[in-house]
Amino acid sequence: MRRSGSIGLLSAAYTVGTAAGMLVPGQAWAAAAPGIILPLMSLPLLLRRRLAALDPDRALLLITGLFTLCGIMGAALFRLSPGFSETPSFLADAGESLRGFIGTLPFSHEGTAPLLTALFTGDRSGLGRETVRLFRSSGASHILALSGLHMGILYLIFDRLSSLAGKSRGVLIVRFILIIAGALAFTLVTGAPPSLVRAFLFIAINETLRLLGRPRNGVRVLSLALLVQLIISPGVILQPGFQLSYLAMCGIFILYPRMEAWYPEGGRLSPLRTIWKSAALSISCQLFTAPLVWYYFRSFPQYFLLTNLLAMPLTTLIMTTALACMVLSAAGICPAFLYTTTDALCNLLQGVLEIISSM
């Protein structure tokens, strides 16, 4: 079996084992722990010599089975151990400080600061009922739900800015440290929802491979992120946000490249090609997540394609100008036109959603 597929296979096996273990009631694990879990933990040691004697393909299949058992064990230990769900106080204070800081920025429109607070911290308590309805009815609720999408936008902004500094070894090391520290801080301050943890792990693994000069394959990086996240916190496998996040990424890495390639060759910077790429990206995510969205919410956004084609670029622009506002405002040098631009973009986004919602 090829090495390129091994991490995906092992990650899938561990995921299946974790899911199976989480479906068993905690009381059952408590009763079975002495007779099952301890022998399972010793099994890899007992099979070590047998693995060494097998050819690579058979050894990988046996390791796959062991990973499934390890997933079951991880879920069992999680079910038997007390949870740690409270956010540390210093992180909660940092999140509150960020929300308060956004609220102090001098935007002229009263809806701008609450919208930015939702986009950067996930706190939607300041949004008006009508604004929430617009996002929901137009199929743009995912924009308000803090996820890997928001981390991806911030990562893209920093990636573009850091590329201006060149590609020397020193620049790459500084860039690596800043990206990992910033992504980790954003994840923790916002309460570390599963989709943001996924995004952080993906970025951390991807950037580590880049720094080491190793080849980067999206599916393999995603598989490793999934494996690490389930080892750290098996319980997230039952959360819809976790499931939808990984399914959306599977759509991006598996289906999107094929759909993007359907566009005729030539004109790499063609506006029509850019529109097609955005449409293909949206369709790829929706096809992979639609069954689960229907299962959990019994609904499906009719105009998701139009919403994503219009709302996603606007959201990217809003977060870009808003981030500039926050950084420059903290330094005391933010020009007034940045506040005005951010206000106008937020108003435009809500206007677009109003039109789509009325269709």
C-alpha positions in Angstrom: 0.0 0.0 0.0 1.3 3.4 -0.9 2.7 5.6 1.9 0.6 8.5 0.6 -2.5 6.7 1.6 -1.4 5.2 4.9 -2.0 8.2 7.1 -5.5 8.6 5.6 -6.2 4.9 6.3 -4.9 5.0 9.8 -6.8 8.2 10.6 -10.0 6.7 9.2 -9.4 3.6 11.3 -8.9 5.6 14.5 -12.0 7.7 13.7 -14.1 4.6 13.3 -12.8 3.2 16.6 -13.4 6.5 18.4 -17.0 6.7 17.0 -17.7 3.2 18.1 -16.3 3.8 21.5 -18.3 7.0 22.0 -21.5 5.2 21.2 -21.0 2.8 24.1 -22.7 4.1 27.4 -20.3 5.3 30.0 -21.7 2.9 32.6 -20.8 0.0 30.3 -17.2 1.1 29.9 -17.0 1.4 33.7 -18.1 -2.2 34.1 -15.9 -3.5 31.3 -12.8 -1.5 32.0 -10.8 -4.1 34.0 -11.5 -6.9 31.6 -11.2 -5.1 28.3 -9.3 -1.9 28.3 -6.2 -3.1 30.1 -5.7 -6.1 27.8 -6.3 -3.9 24.7 -3.6 -1.5 25.9 -1.0 -4.3 26.0 -1.9 -5.7 22.6 0.5 -3.5 20.5 3.4 -4.7 22.6 2.4 -8.3 22.1 2.2 -7.8 18.3 5.4 -5.9 17.9 7.5 -8.9 16.8 4.8 -10.1 14.5 4.6 -6.7 12.8 8.4 -6.8 12.1 8.0 -10.2 10.3 5.2 -9.1 8.0 5.5 -7.5 4.5 4.7 -3.8 4.5 1.1 -4.1 3.2 0.1 -6.8 5.7 1.8 -4.9 8.5 -0.1 -1.7 7.5 -3.4 -3.6 7.6 -2.6 -5.0 11.0 -1.6 -1.5 12.3 -4.9 -0.2 10.9 -6.7 -2.7 13.1 -4.7 -1.6 16.0 -5.5 2.0 15.3 -9.2 1.1 15.4 -8.7 -0.5 18.8 -6.7 2.5 20.0 -9.6 4.7 18.9 -12.0 2.6 21.0 -9.6 2.8 23.9 -9.3 6.5 23.6 -13.0 6.9 23.6 -13.4 4.6 26.6 -10.8 6.5 28.6 -12.5 9.7 27.7 -15.9 8.4 28.9 -14.4 7.2 32.1 -12.5 10.4 32.9 -14.0 13.7 34.2 -14.4 16.3 31.5 -12.6 19.7 31.5 -15.1 22.0 29.7 -14.5 25.3 31.5 -12.5 27.9 29.7 -9.5 29.1 31.8 -10.2 32.5 33.3 -7.4 34.3 31.6 -8.6 33.1 28.2 -12.1 34.2 29.0 -10.8 37.6 30.0 -8.8 37.9 26.8 -11.9 37.2 24.8 -13.9 39.7 26.7 -11.1 42.3 26.2 -11.2 41.7 22.4 -15.0 42.1 22.4 -14.8 45.3 24.4 -12.0 46.7 22.2 -14.1 46.1 19.0 -17.0 47.9 20.7 -14.9 51.0 21.3 -14.0 51.5 17.6 -15.7 54.6 16.2 -17.9 53.1 13.5 -20.8 55.3 12.4 -23.2 52.4 11.8 -24.5 50.8 15.0 -24.6 47.3 13.4 -21.0 47.2 12.4 -19.3 46.6 15.8 -21.7 43.7 16.7 -21.2 42.1 13.3 -17.4 42.3 13.7 -17.6 41.0 17.2 -19.5 37.9 15.8 -16.9 37.5 13.0 -13.8 37.7 15.2 -15.1 36.2 18.5 -18.2 34.2 17.7 -20.3 36.3 20.1 -23.6 37.1 18.4 -25.4 38.5 21.4 -25.1 42.1 20.1 -26.7 41.3 16.8 -30.2 42.4 16.2 -32.9 39.8 15.6 -33.5 41.0 12.1 -29.8 40.7 11.2 -29.7 37.1 12.5 -32.8 36.3 10.5 -31.2 37.7 7.3 -28.2 35.5 7.7 -30.3 32.5 8.4 -32.9 32.9 5.7 -30.2 33.7 3.0 -28.2 30.6 3.9 -25.3 32.6 5.3 -25.5 31.4 8.9 -22.1 29.8 8.5 -20.5 33.2 8.2 -21.7 34.1 11.8 -20.7 30.7 13.2 -17.1 31.0 14.2 -15.2 28.3 12.2 -12.2 27.4 10.2 -13.5 29.8 7.5 -12.6 32.8 9.7 -9.2 31.4 10.6 -8.6 30.7 6.9 -9.4 34.3 6.0 -7.0 35.7 8.7 -4.3 33.1 7.6 -4.7 34.2 4.0 -4.3 37.9 5.0 -1.1 37.2 6.9 0.2 34.9 4.3 -0.1 37.6 1.6 1.4 40.2 3.8 4.4 38.1 4.9 5.2 37.1 1.3 6.3 40.8 0.8 9.2 40.2 3.2 10.8 37.6 1.0 11.6 33.9 1.4 14.9 33.8 3.2 15.4 31.3 6.0 15.2 33.9 8.7 11.9 35.3 7.3 10.4 31.8 7.1 11.3 31.1 10.7 9.8 34.4 12.0 6.8 33.8 9.8 6.3 30.3 11.2 6.5 31.5 14.8 4.1 34.4 14.2 1.5 32.3 12.3 1.5 29.4 14.9 1.4 31.8 17.8 -1.4 34.0 16.3 -3.5 31.0 15.2 -3.2 29.4 18.6 -4.0 32.6 20.4 -7.1 33.2 18.2 -8.2 29.6 18.8 -7.9 29.8 22.6 -9.3 33.3 23.0 -12.4 32.3 21.1 -13.1 29.2 23.2 -11.4 26.6 21.0 -14.5 25.4 19.1 -13.8 22.1 17.2 -13.8 23.7 13.8 -11.2 26.3 14.8 -9.1 23.6 16.5 -9.2 21.7 13.2 -8.1 24.8 11.3 -5.3 25.5 13.8 -4.0 21.9 13.6 -4.1 22.0 9.8 -2.2 25.3 9.7 0.4 24.1 12.2 1.0 20.9 10.3 1.1 22.6 7.0 3.4 25.3 8.1 5.7 22.8 9.8 6.1 20.9 6.6 6.7 24.1 4.7 9.4 25.2 7.1 11.1 21.8 6.8 10.8 21.8 3.0 8.7 18.7 3.0 5.9 18.0 0.4 2.5 19.1 1.5 -0.6 17.0 0.5 -3.9 18.5 1.6 -5.6 15.1 2.3 -2.7 13.8 4.3 -2.4 17.0 6.3 -6.1 16.9 7.0 -6.0 13.2 8.0 -3.1 13.9 10.5 -5.0 16.9 11.9 -8.1 14.6 12.4 -6.0 12.0 14.1 -4.4 14.5 16.5 -7.6 16.2 17.3 -9.4 12.9 18.2 -6.4 11.8 20.3 -6.6 15.0 22.3 -10.4 15.2 22.6 -12.3 12.1 21.4 -15.6 13.6 22.5 -15.6 16.2 19.7 -16.6 13.5 17.2 -20.2 13.8 18.4 -20.4 17.5 17.7 -22.0 18.7 14.5 -19.4 21.5 14.1 -16.6 19.0 14.1 -18.3 16.7 11.6 -19.3 19.5 9.2 -15.9 21.1 9.4 -14.1 18.0 8.3 -16.7 17.1 5.6 -16.4 20.6 4.1 -12.6 20.2 4.0 -12.9 16.8 2.4 -15.1 18.4 -0.3 -12.4 21.0 -0.9 -9.5 18.5 -1.2 -11.3 15.7 -3.0 -14.0 17.2 -5.2 -12.9 20.8 -5.8 -9.7 20.1 -7.8 -11.7 18.0 -10.2 -14.5 20.6 -10.6 -11.9 23.4 -11.0 -10.2 21.5 -13.8 -13.4 21.4 -15.8 -12.9 25.0 -16.8 -11.2 25.3 -20.2 -7.5 25.9 -20.3 -6.2 29.4 -20.8 -7.0 32.7 -19.2 -5.8 31.9 -15.7 -6.7 35.4 -14.5 -10.0 35.5 -16.3 -12.9 36.9 -14.2 -15.1 34.1 -15.4 -12.6 31.5 -14.2 -12.5 33.2 -10.8 -16.3 33.0 -10.6 -16.1 29.4 -11.6 -13.5 28.6 -8.9 -15.7 30.2 -6.3 -18.7 28.3 -7.5 -16.8 25.0 -7.6 -15.5 25.6 -4.1 -19.0 26.3 -2.7 -20.6 23.3 -4.5 -17.8 21.0 -3.3 -18.4 22.0 0.3 -22.2 21.8 0.0 -22.3 18.4 -1.6 -20.2 16.9 1.2 -22.0 18.6 4.0 -25.6 18.7 2.7 -26.7 15.2 4.0 -25.5 16.0 7.5 -27.0 19.5 7.4 -30.3 18.0 6.5 -30.0 15.4 9.3 -29.3 17.9 12.0 -31.3 20.9 10.9 -33.9 19.5 8.4 -33.2 22.4 6.0 -31.1 23.2 3.0 -30.2 26.7 1.8 -31.8 27.2 -1.7 -29.5 30.0 -2.7 -26.3 28.8 -1.2 -24.4 29.3 -4.4 -25.5 32.9 -4.9 -24.9 33.7 -1.2 -21.4 32.3 -1.3 -20.5 34.0 -4.5 -21.5 37.4 -3.2 -21.2 37.1 0.6 -17.9 35.3 0.9 -15.8 37.9 -1.0 -17.5 40.7 1.1 -16.8 38.8 4.3 -13.1 38.5 3.4 -12.9 42.3 2.6 -14.7 43.1 5.9 -12.4 41.1 8.0 -9.4 42.5 6.1 -10.4 46.2 6.7 -11.6 45.5 10.2 -8.3 43.8 11.1 -6.5 46.9 9.8 -8.8 49.1 11.9 -8.0 47.2 15.0 -4.3 47.0 14.5 -3.9 50.7 13.5 -6.4 51.8 16.2 -4.4 50.1 18.8 -1.3 52.0 17.6 -3.4 55.2 17.5 -2.9 55.9 13.8 -6.0 54.5 12.1 -7.2 56.8 9.3 -10.9 57.7 9.3 -11.5 56.2 5.8 -10.8 52.7 7.1 -13.7 53.0 9.5 -15.9 54.4 6.7 -14.9 51.6 4.4 -15.6 48.9 6.9 -19.0 50.5 7.7 -19.8 50.6 4.0 -18.8 46.9 3.4 -20.9 45.7 6.4 -23.9 47.7 5.1 -23.4 46.2 1.6 -23.2 42.7 3.0 -26.5 43.1 4.8 -28.0 44.7 1.7 -27.0 41.7 -0.4 -28.4 39.3 2.1 -31.7 41.2 2.2 -32.0 40.8 -1.6 -31.2 37.1 -1.5 -33.6 36.6 1.5 -36.5 38.2 -0.4 -36.1 35.9 -3.4 
